[in-house]
Amino acid sequence: MAVIENSKLTVVGAGSVGASVAYASLIRGSARHVALYDINASKAEAEVLDLAHGTQFTGSSDIIGGADISCVEGSHVVVITAGAKQNPGQTRIELAGVNAGIMKKMMPQLLEVAPDAIYVIVTNPCDVLTVLSQEATGLPPERLFASGTVLDTSRLRWKLGQRAGVSPSSVHAYIVGEHGDTEFPLWSHATIGTVPILDWVTPAGDKMTVEELDQIAIDVRDAAYKVIQGKGATNYAIGLSSARIVEAILGDQNAVLPVSPVLHDFHGISNVALSVPSIVNAKGAHPIYETTFSPSEMGLLRRSADALREVAGSLR
């Protein structure tokens, strides 16, 4: 494996999400060097100082940062969290116009100082911003992709694990499609260990029903809204899931994660960024074209693609 030595991660945006990505990456040792860049100098410097004060306890990683874009130089991975945050009651798509403008201005500046990096877009709506950024920069789709439904999948596995009485890591299920309102679970492939999801006997002695799984899917889809309503932002879980993506890249792990690259003839879907199971390694994200879908799931994937294509079209 082509593990990247002396690896550098830059997180763009020192808000609650960006700071959480940096924090999770330091604690997990995701990269040898971590940088935090934000145009708000006092905010970036304060976050860096607070994180640096704890590096005695985080292993060998170090952290720098500020408002000078030169801190991005030499990055192997750039995680972008900068943008307007999602407010209570606001959908991810409603954020699109504002954050598309921010991304359009920022991407060329980042590419100038980190031309060889792999870019992971976390800023919402991440799927729309990915396709617009890929078109604007001309980067290969494997080198510019969204964090997608990696977090949504973790939410799903946590809820299923609770119900099934097993660790979330023993739940094999994915959320795919848009990171947002049209996302859906790939129930046709969902298992607990090797047991199909509907055949699993829970600690209560019963089995999950189709109706129960449908409700779990809704709860997962709407989870962010519930968190935002209570505390103003989602930050810890997206920080951890972003760190996991970074590790797959820098460790050349060939990990299967439902990230969101711009697709090319994926079951007939092209020129739209959607989360599908993808191999993530040192070269980026590579959709697994052999992934199968039931007829109803294929319909949901096309619905997701159409919804995102419409939003992206309105912003071009």
PEQUI-V594520 format. One record per pair of residues at least 12 apart in sequence whose C-alpha atoms are under 8 Angstrom apart, sorted by the first residue. I is the first residue (numbers start at 1). J is the second residue. Records with the same first field share a line. If there is no record, write none. Layout:
I->J, J
This chain:
1->251, 252, 253
2->251, 252, 282
3->250, 251, 252, 282
4->250, 251, 252, 282
6->31, 32, 33
7->31, 32, 33, 75, 76, 250
8->31, 32, 33, 34, 35, 74, 75, 76, 77
9->31, 32, 33, 34, 35, 75, 76, 77, 78, 79, 246
10->34, 35, 36, 37, 72, 75, 77, 78, 79
11->34, 35, 36, 37, 78, 79, 80, 81
12->36, 37, 38, 78, 79, 80, 81, 82
13->36, 37, 38, 39, 44, 80, 81, 82, 83
14->36, 37, 38, 43, 44, 47, 81, 82
15->81, 82
16->233, 235
17->81, 234, 235, 236, 238, 239
18->36, 80, 81, 82, 239
19->36, 47, 239
20->235, 236, 238, 239, 240
21->236, 238, 239, 240, 242, 243
22->34, 35, 36, 239
23->51, 239
24->239, 240, 243
25->239, 240, 243
26->55, 58, 59, 61, 62
27->58, 59
28->58, 243
29->58, 59, 60, 61
30->243, 244, 246, 247, 250
31->61, 246, 247, 250
32->60, 61, 62
33->61, 62, 63
34->61, 62, 63, 64
35->63, 64, 65, 71, 72
36->48, 63, 64, 65, 66, 71
37->65, 66, 67, 68, 69, 71, 72
38->66, 67, 82
39->66, 67, 68
40->66, 67
41->66, 67
42->66
44->65, 66, 67
45->65, 66
48->63, 64, 65, 66
51->63
52->64
69->110, 113
70->113
72->110, 113, 114
73->113, 114
74->113, 114, 117
75->114, 116, 117
76->114, 116, 117, 118, 250
77->117, 118, 119, 120, 246, 249, 250
78->117, 118, 119, 120
79->119, 120, 121, 122, 242
80->119, 120, 121, 122, 123
81->121, 122, 123
82->123
83->98, 99, 102, 103, 123, 124
84->98, 99
85->124, 233
86->124, 228, 233
87->228, 232, 233
88->225, 228, 229, 232
89->225, 229
92->124, 125, 180
93->124, 125, 311
95->124, 125
96->124, 125, 128, 129, 311
97->315
99->123, 124, 129
100->129, 132, 315
103->129, 133
104->133, 136
107->133, 137
108->137
117->143
118->143, 144, 283, 284
119->143, 144, 145
120->144, 145, 146, 147
121->144, 145, 146, 147
122->146, 147, 148, 242
125->179, 180
126->146, 147, 148, 179
127->146, 148, 178, 179, 260, 272, 273, 274, 308
128->272, 273, 308, 309, 311, 312
130->144, 145, 146, 261, 262, 273
131->261, 262, 271, 272, 273, 312
132->312, 316
134->262
141->261, 262, 263, 285
142->261, 283, 284, 285, 286
143->283, 284, 285
144->261, 284
145->259, 260, 261, 262, 273, 285
146->259, 260, 261, 273
147->242, 245, 259, 260
148->178, 179, 258, 259, 260, 274, 275
149->175, 176, 177, 178, 179, 258, 259, 260, 275
150->175, 241, 257, 258, 259
151->237, 238, 241
152->175, 179, 220, 221
153->173, 174, 175, 258
154->168
155->220
156->173, 174, 175, 216, 217, 220
157->169, 171, 172, 173
159->216
160->216
163->202
164->192, 200, 201, 202, 203
165->202, 203
170->192, 193
171->190, 191, 192, 193
172->189, 190, 191, 192, 193
173->185, 186, 187, 189, 190, 191
174->186, 187, 190, 258, 277
175->258
176->258, 274, 275, 276, 277, 301
177->274, 275, 276, 300, 301, 304, 305
178->274, 275, 304, 305, 308
179->274, 275
180->221
181->221, 222
182->300, 303, 304, 307
183->221, 304
184->217, 221, 300
185->217
186->293, 297
188->293, 294
198->210
245->257, 280
248->280, 281, 282
249->280, 281, 282, 283, 284
250->281, 282
251->281, 282
252->280, 281, 282, 283
253->280, 281, 282
254->279, 280, 281
255->278, 279, 280, 281
256->277, 278, 279, 280
257->276, 277, 278, 279, 280
258->275, 276, 277, 278
259->274, 275, 276, 277, 278, 285
260->273, 274, 275, 276
261->273, 274, 275, 285, 286, 287
262->274
263->287
266->289
267->289
269->302, 305
272->305, 308, 309
273->305
274->304, 305
276->288
277->291
